[in-house]
Amino acid sequence: MGEVEKRNARVIFHVDMNSFYASVEMAYDPSLKGKPLAIAGNPEERRGIIVTCSYEARKFGVKTTMPIWQAKKLCPNLIVLTPNFERYRKFSQKIFQTLRDYTDLVEPVSIDEGYMDITQSITKHPISIAKDIQSRLLKELDIPCSIGIAPNKFLAKMASDMKKPLGITVLRKRDISKILWPMPVSEMHGCGAKTTEKLNSIGIKTIGDLAKANEIQLKNLIGINGVRLKERANGIDSRKVDPESINDYKSIGNSTTLPRDISSQTELLSIIQSLARTVSARLKNKEVYTTNLAVTIRYKDRKTVTRSEKLKNPIRDEKDLYYQARHIFLKHWNGTPIRLLGITGNDLVEEQYGYKQLDLFTFEKDAKEEPLIETIEQLREKFGYDIIKKGIKVDSKDGQTNTSFNKDFLRKKL
């Protein structure tokens, strides 16, 4: 990376835990070390998909998203454990607490990975700092990790994937043409299967092809994301490491895989009501409204359909969410058995910016509340928005999830 005192570019780390769930289970129970281990759901409840697996299991060909039956066929001695998200959350909190010992600029991305900007806190060579982090996590928590070091987030992420487990990789901009460009676009961070397919259709097979592609053609093919991908392929990424990003909620939703394929409309609507209850609680906990509601339907043949509608008014109450979700569901369900249902609130707005359009059905009720609303607004104008709110905010347990995808627990104030 050159001498520390001569460096002008940012120094970004991407720290990625290796087989995190499996590693946590091994740290918790050392007798599992060195054995083929997989973390998966309950096969009885149709959740029998491998979430992650140890490197010992990977040697047999076991992979993430593989059905348990197939994994056991490849590896008869495979040990399968159900996820313990509470345990994983506790380890994750300790990991990010450790990373914050090196810099305040730590951005959790998920339960097992995050970015660090150490530009202003360098006391020794970045590789030495990375080794120190890696050593501490292994010694104190028994969790292995790989670290990518680069001048921006994209390159750091790509670098951390290059050596696993326990790898440390430096990726400089001058090395992009030699290291990144020969790689297939399918291996590029941010380039999913559908995007890869579209790029391949116009002859873009490698990251190098993407780096040299025509911008107008890319934009016509995959929109503004095409331009971003070309920039990334050329090593351009100006995104900052933002510790506050864990407070951003682009969407709030909940989904459930059904215990069996269900075609009863009554049962399905009951499930939608339960989902609406959870989503409502989460929206209230975050003090936001949704202005666009989506319903996800996965049929027994695994075909997945997501349909959304822009709402006339921002909503978050259970009955409103259920009414809208029911409408979308009945409009798009084809009547065949379903194995998964989900509701997601998109285009969120903070509650102080929420508004309601009066109509014939709500005018009388809204008019009665008008004097109260005026009084509240006068108080807020004089003393600030938070001086008074409707009711007392209590974080509802209904809005909490037991998965790794809820980043609430990653907040710094633990």
C-alpha positions as CSV (number, residue, x, y, z in Angstrom):
1,M,0.0,0.0,0.0
2,G,3.1,2.2,0.2
3,E,4.4,4.1,3.2
4,V,1.7,5.2,5.7
5,E,2.9,8.8,5.8
6,K,2.8,9.1,2.0
7,R,-0.7,7.8,1.5
8,N,-3.4,10.2,0.2
9,A,-6.0,7.6,-0.7
10,R,-8.6,6.2,1.7
11,V,-7.8,2.9,3.4
12,I,-10.9,0.7,3.6
13,F,-11.2,-2.7,5.2
14,H,-13.9,-5.2,4.4
15,V,-14.0,-7.7,7.3
16,D,-16.0,-10.9,6.5
17,M,-16.5,-13.7,9.0
18,N,-15.8,-17.2,7.5
19,S,-18.7,-19.6,7.6
20,F,-20.0,-17.4,10.5
21,Y,-22.9,-19.5,11.8
22,A,-20.9,-22.7,11.7
23,S,-17.9,-20.9,13.2
24,V,-20.0,-19.7,16.1
25,E,-21.3,-23.2,16.8
26,M,-17.7,-24.5,16.8
27,A,-16.6,-21.8,19.1
28,Y,-19.6,-22.6,21.4
29,D,-18.9,-26.4,21.2
30,P,-15.2,-27.2,20.3
31,S,-16.1,-30.9,19.8
32,L,-17.5,-29.8,16.4
33,K,-14.2,-28.5,15.1
34,G,-12.8,-30.3,12.1
35,K,-16.1,-32.0,11.4
36,P,-18.4,-31.4,8.4
37,L,-21.1,-29.1,9.9
38,A,-24.1,-27.4,8.3
39,I,-26.6,-24.9,9.7
40,A,-30.1,-25.4,8.2
41,G,-33.7,-25.1,9.0
42,N,-36.1,-27.8,10.1
43,P,-36.8,-30.2,7.2
44,E,-40.2,-31.1,8.8
45,E,-41.3,-27.5,8.2
46,R,-40.0,-27.3,4.6
47,R,-37.1,-25.1,5.8
48,G,-34.5,-27.7,5.0
49,I,-32.1,-25.6,3.1
50,I,-28.4,-25.2,4.0
51,V,-27.8,-21.6,5.3
52,T,-24.1,-22.1,5.7
53,C,-21.6,-24.9,6.2
54,S,-18.1,-25.5,7.5
55,Y,-15.1,-25.7,5.1
56,E,-14.9,-29.4,6.0
57,A,-18.4,-29.9,4.6
58,R,-17.6,-27.8,1.5
59,K,-14.9,-30.3,0.6
60,F,-17.7,-32.8,-0.1
61,G,-19.5,-30.3,-2.4
62,V,-22.0,-29.1,0.2
63,K,-23.1,-25.6,-0.6
64,T,-25.3,-22.8,0.7
65,T,-29.0,-23.1,-0.4
66,M,-28.6,-26.8,-1.1
67,P,-31.4,-29.0,0.3
68,I,-30.4,-31.1,3.3
69,W,-31.2,-34.4,1.6
70,Q,-28.8,-33.5,-1.2
71,A,-26.1,-32.4,1.2
72,K,-26.3,-35.6,3.2
73,K,-26.1,-37.6,0.0
74,L,-22.8,-35.9,-0.8
75,C,-21.6,-36.1,2.9
76,P,-23.3,-38.9,4.9
77,N,-21.5,-37.8,8.1
78,L,-22.8,-34.2,7.8
79,I,-23.8,-32.7,11.2
80,V,-26.9,-30.5,10.8
81,L,-27.8,-27.9,13.4
82,T,-30.8,-25.5,13.4
83,P,-29.9,-21.8,13.5
84,N,-29.5,-20.2,16.9
85,F,-29.9,-16.5,16.0
86,E,-29.7,-15.2,19.5
87,R,-26.2,-16.8,19.8
88,Y,-25.1,-15.4,16.5
89,R,-26.3,-11.9,17.5
90,K,-24.3,-11.9,20.7
91,F,-21.1,-13.0,18.8
92,S,-21.8,-10.3,16.1
93,Q,-22.1,-7.6,18.7
94,K,-18.8,-8.6,20.2
95,I,-17.2,-8.6,16.8
96,F,-18.3,-5.1,15.9
97,Q,-17.3,-3.9,19.4
98,T,-13.8,-5.2,18.6
99,L,-13.7,-3.5,15.2
100,R,-14.6,-0.1,16.9
101,D,-11.4,-0.4,19.0
102,Y,-9.5,0.5,15.8
103,T,-11.8,3.2,14.4
104,D,-15.2,4.9,14.9
105,L,-15.9,4.5,11.2
106,V,-17.3,1.0,11.2
107,E,-20.3,0.2,9.0
108,P,-22.1,-3.1,9.7
109,V,-23.4,-4.5,6.5
110,S,-25.0,-7.7,8.0
111,I,-24.6,-9.9,11.0
112,D,-21.2,-11.2,9.8
113,E,-19.5,-8.5,7.7
114,G,-18.7,-4.8,7.8
115,Y,-16.6,-2.0,6.4
116,M,-13.9,0.0,8.3
117,D,-12.3,3.3,7.2
118,I,-8.9,3.4,9.0
119,T,-7.5,6.3,7.0
120,Q,-7.4,8.7,9.9
121,S,-6.5,6.2,12.6
122,I,-3.5,4.4,11.1
123,T,-0.8,3.8,13.6
124,K,1.1,1.2,11.6
125,H,0.9,-0.5,8.2
126,P,-2.6,-1.6,7.2
127,I,-1.6,-5.2,6.8
128,S,-0.3,-5.2,10.4
129,I,-3.6,-3.8,11.6
130,A,-5.5,-6.4,9.6
131,K,-3.4,-9.2,11.1
132,D,-4.1,-7.8,14.6
133,I,-7.8,-7.7,14.0
134,Q,-7.8,-11.2,12.6
135,S,-5.7,-12.5,15.5
136,R,-7.9,-10.9,18.2
137,L,-11.1,-12.2,16.7
138,L,-9.6,-15.7,16.6
139,K,-8.1,-15.5,20.0
140,E,-10.9,-13.8,21.9
141,L,-14.0,-15.2,20.1
142,D,-12.6,-18.2,18.2
143,I,-14.1,-16.7,15.0
144,P,-12.0,-16.7,11.7
145,C,-12.4,-13.9,9.2
146,S,-11.0,-12.7,5.9
147,I,-10.1,-9.0,5.3
148,G,-9.9,-7.1,2.1
149,I,-7.8,-3.9,2.0
150,A,-8.4,-1.3,-0.7
151,P,-9.0,2.4,-1.4
152,N,-12.8,2.0,-1.6
153,K,-15.6,-0.3,-0.5
154,F,-16.2,-2.2,-3.7
155,L,-12.5,-3.2,-4.1
156,A,-12.3,-4.1,-0.4
157,K,-15.3,-6.3,-0.7
158,M,-13.9,-8.0,-3.8
159,A,-10.5,-8.5,-2.0
160,S,-12.0,-10.1,1.1
161,D,-13.6,-12.8,-1.1
162,M,-10.3,-13.8,-2.7
163,K,-8.7,-15.7,0.2
164,K,-10.8,-17.7,2.5
165,P,-10.6,-18.7,5.3
166,L,-8.3,-16.4,7.3
167,G,-7.1,-14.5,4.2
168,I,-5.8,-10.9,4.0
169,T,-5.8,-9.4,0.5
170,V,-4.7,-6.0,-0.7
171,L,-6.3,-4.8,-3.9
172,R,-4.8,-1.6,-5.4
173,K,-6.4,0.3,-8.3
174,R,-3.3,-0.3,-10.4
175,D,-3.9,-4.1,-10.1
176,I,-7.4,-4.0,-11.3
177,S,-6.7,-4.9,-15.0
178,K,-4.5,-7.8,-13.9
179,I,-6.6,-9.2,-11.1
180,L,-10.2,-8.2,-11.6
181,W,-10.7,-7.8,-15.3
182,P,-10.1,-11.5,-16.2
183,M,-12.8,-12.6,-13.7
184,P,-16.3,-13.5,-15.0
185,V,-18.9,-10.8,-14.3
186,S,-20.8,-13.4,-12.3
187,E,-18.1,-13.1,-9.6
188,M,-18.5,-9.4,-9.4
189,H,-20.1,-8.0,-6.2
190,G,-23.4,-6.4,-7.1
191,C,-23.9,-8.5,-10.3
192,G,-26.6,-11.0,-9.7
193,A,-27.7,-13.9,-11.9
194,K,-30.3,-11.9,-13.9
195,T,-27.8,-9.1,-14.5
196,T,-25.1,-11.5,-15.5
197,E,-27.5,-13.1,-18.0
198,K,-28.3,-9.8,-19.6
199,L,-24.7,-8.7,-19.8
200,N,-23.7,-12.1,-21.3
201,S,-26.4,-11.6,-23.9
202,I,-24.5,-8.6,-25.4
203,G,-21.1,-10.3,-25.2
204,I,-20.0,-9.0,-21.8
205,K,-18.4,-12.1,-20.2
206,T,-15.7,-10.7,-18.0
207,I,-15.3,-7.7,-15.6
208,G,-12.8,-6.3,-18.1
209,D,-15.5,-6.4,-20.9
210,L,-17.8,-4.5,-18.5
211,A,-15.1,-1.9,-17.7
212,K,-14.8,-1.1,-21.5
213,A,-18.5,-1.4,-22.4
214,N,-20.6,1.3,-23.9
215,E,-22.4,3.3,-21.2
216,I,-25.5,4.1,-23.3
217,Q,-25.9,0.4,-24.2
218,L,-25.5,-0.6,-20.5
219,K,-28.1,2.0,-19.4
220,N,-30.6,0.8,-22.0
221,L,-30.0,-2.8,-20.9
222,I,-30.1,-2.6,-17.1
223,G,-30.8,1.1,-16.3
224,I,-28.7,3.4,-14.1
225,N,-27.2,0.3,-12.4
226,G,-25.4,-0.5,-15.6
227,V,-23.4,2.7,-15.3
228,R,-22.6,2.0,-11.6
229,L,-21.4,-1.5,-12.5
230,K,-19.1,-0.1,-15.2
231,E,-17.7,2.4,-12.6
232,R,-17.1,-0.4,-10.1
233,A,-15.4,-2.5,-12.8
234,N,-13.0,0.4,-13.3
235,G,-12.4,0.6,-9.6
236,I,-14.5,3.7,-9.0
237,D,-16.6,3.8,-5.9
238,S,-17.0,7.1,-3.9
239,R,-19.3,5.7,-1.2
240,K,-18.2,6.5,2.3
241,V,-18.1,4.1,5.3
242,D,-21.1,5.3,7.1
243,P,-21.7,4.0,10.7
244,E,-25.2,5.5,10.7
245,S,-26.3,3.4,7.7
246,I,-27.7,0.8,10.2
247,N,-30.4,3.4,11.0
248,D,-31.5,3.5,7.3
249,Y,-34.6,1.4,6.5
250,K,-35.4,1.3,2.8
251,S,-38.1,-1.3,3.4
252,I,-39.6,-3.2,6.3
253,G,-41.3,-6.6,5.8
254,N,-41.9,-10.1,7.0
255,S,-42.4,-13.4,5.2
256,T,-43.0,-17.0,6.2
257,T,-42.5,-20.4,4.6
258,L,-45.7,-22.4,5.2
259,P,-45.6,-25.7,7.0
260,R,-47.3,-27.3,3.9
261,D,-48.6,-26.2,0.5
262,I,-51.8,-24.3,1.2
263,S,-54.6,-23.4,-1.2
264,S,-57.3,-22.5,1.2
265,Q,-58.1,-18.8,0.8
266,T,-59.3,-18.5,4.4
267,E,-56.0,-19.9,5.7
268,L,-53.9,-17.8,3.4
269,L,-55.7,-14.6,4.4
270,S,-55.2,-15.5,8.1
271,I,-51.5,-15.7,7.4
272,I,-51.5,-12.4,5.6
273,Q,-53.2,-10.8,8.7
274,S,-50.5,-12.3,10.9
275,L,-47.8,-10.8,8.6
276,A,-49.6,-7.5,8.6
277,R,-49.5,-7.5,12.4
278,T,-45.8,-8.0,12.5
279,V,-45.0,-5.5,9.8
280,S,-47.2,-2.9,11.5
281,A,-45.3,-3.4,14.8
282,R,-42.0,-3.0,13.0
283,L,-43.1,0.2,11.2
284,K,-44.3,1.7,14.5
285,N,-41.0,0.7,16.2
286,K,-39.1,2.6,13.5
287,E,-41.5,5.5,13.6
288,V,-42.1,5.3,9.8
289,Y,-45.0,4.8,7.4
290,T,-45.0,2.9,4.1
291,T,-46.3,4.5,0.9
292,N,-45.8,1.4,-1.3
293,L,-46.9,-2.1,-0.3
294,A,-45.6,-5.4,-1.9
295,V,-46.9,-8.9,-1.5
296,T,-44.6,-11.9,-2.3
297,I,-46.1,-15.2,-3.3
298,R,-44.1,-18.4,-3.8
299,Y,-45.9,-21.3,-5.3
300,K,-45.3,-25.0,-4.7
301,D,-43.2,-25.2,-7.9
302,R,-41.0,-22.4,-6.4
303,K,-42.1,-19.8,-8.9
304,T,-42.0,-16.5,-7.0
305,V,-44.2,-13.5,-7.8
306,T,-43.9,-10.1,-6.1
307,R,-46.5,-7.4,-6.8
308,S,-46.6,-3.9,-5.3
309,E,-48.9,-1.0,-5.4
310,K,-48.3,2.7,-4.6
311,L,-50.7,3.8,-1.8
312,K,-52.9,6.9,-1.8
313,N,-52.0,7.5,1.8
314,P,-49.0,6.5,4.0
315,I,-50.1,3.6,6.3
316,R,-48.8,1.4,9.1
317,D,-51.8,0.2,11.1
318,E,-52.4,-3.5,11.0
319,K,-55.9,-3.2,9.6
320,D,-54.8,-0.9,6.8
321,L,-51.8,-3.1,5.9
322,Y,-54.1,-6.2,5.9
323,Y,-56.7,-4.5,3.7
324,Q,-54.1,-3.4,1.1
325,A,-52.2,-6.7,1.2
326,R,-55.4,-8.7,0.9
327,H,-56.4,-6.6,-2.1
328,I,-53.0,-7.2,-3.8
329,F,-53.0,-10.9,-3.0
330,L,-56.5,-11.6,-4.3
331,K,-55.7,-9.6,-7.4
332,H,-52.6,-11.6,-8.3
333,W,-53.0,-15.1,-6.7
334,N,-53.7,-17.7,-9.5
335,G,-55.3,-20.1,-7.1
336,T,-52.6,-22.8,-7.0
337,P,-51.1,-24.0,-3.7
338,I,-48.6,-21.6,-1.9
339,R,-45.5,-22.4,0.1
340,L,-44.4,-18.8,1.1
341,L,-46.1,-15.5,1.7
342,G,-44.6,-12.1,2.5
343,I,-45.5,-8.5,2.9
344,T,-43.1,-5.6,2.5
345,G,-43.5,-1.9,3.1
346,N,-41.4,0.1,0.7
347,D,-40.8,3.8,0.1
348,L,-40.8,4.6,3.8
349,V,-41.4,8.0,5.2
350,E,-40.6,9.2,8.8
351,E,-43.8,9.9,10.8
352,Q,-43.3,13.6,10.9
353,Y,-43.4,13.7,7.1
354,G,-46.4,11.4,6.8
355,Y,-49.6,13.0,5.6
356,K,-53.1,11.9,4.9
357,Q,-55.3,13.0,2.0
358,L,-58.8,13.7,3.1
359,D,-61.6,11.8,1.4
360,L,-65.3,11.2,1.7
361,F,-64.8,8.2,4.0
362,T,-62.4,9.8,6.5
363,F,-63.3,13.5,6.4
364,E,-65.7,13.5,9.4
365,K,-63.2,11.6,11.7
366,D,-60.3,13.8,10.5
367,A,-62.3,17.0,11.0
368,K,-63.0,16.1,14.6
369,E,-59.3,15.7,15.2
370,E,-58.4,19.0,13.5
371,P,-58.4,21.2,16.7
372,L,-56.1,18.6,18.5
373,I,-53.8,18.4,15.5
374,E,-53.5,22.2,15.4
375,T,-52.6,22.4,19.1
376,I,-50.0,19.7,18.7
377,E,-48.5,21.5,15.7
378,Q,-48.3,24.8,17.6
379,L,-46.5,23.0,20.4
380,R,-44.1,21.4,18.0
381,E,-43.4,24.6,16.2
382,K,-42.5,26.3,19.5
383,F,-40.7,23.5,21.3
384,G,-39.6,21.0,18.6
385,Y,-41.1,18.0,16.9
386,D,-40.4,15.5,19.8
387,I,-42.1,17.6,22.5
388,I,-45.3,15.6,22.0
389,K,-46.4,12.5,20.3
390,K,-49.6,10.4,20.0
391,G,-49.3,7.9,22.8
392,I,-46.2,6.4,24.3
393,K,-43.7,4.7,22.1
394,V,-42.9,1.2,23.3
395,D,-40.9,-1.1,21.1
396,S,-43.2,-4.0,20.4
397,K,-41.8,-7.6,20.4
398,D,-44.2,-8.3,17.6
399,G,-42.0,-6.4,15.3
400,Q,-38.8,-8.3,16.2
401,T,-37.6,-11.1,14.0
402,N,-35.4,-14.1,14.8
403,T,-33.3,-13.9,11.7
404,S,-29.9,-12.4,10.9
405,F,-31.4,-9.9,8.5
406,N,-32.7,-7.5,11.1
407,K,-29.8,-5.1,11.8
408,D,-31.3,-3.5,14.9
409,F,-29.0,-5.3,17.3
410,L,-25.9,-3.9,15.4
411,R,-26.5,-0.4,16.7
412,K,-23.6,1.1,18.5
413,K,-25.5,1.8,21.7
414,L,-25.7,-1.7,23.0
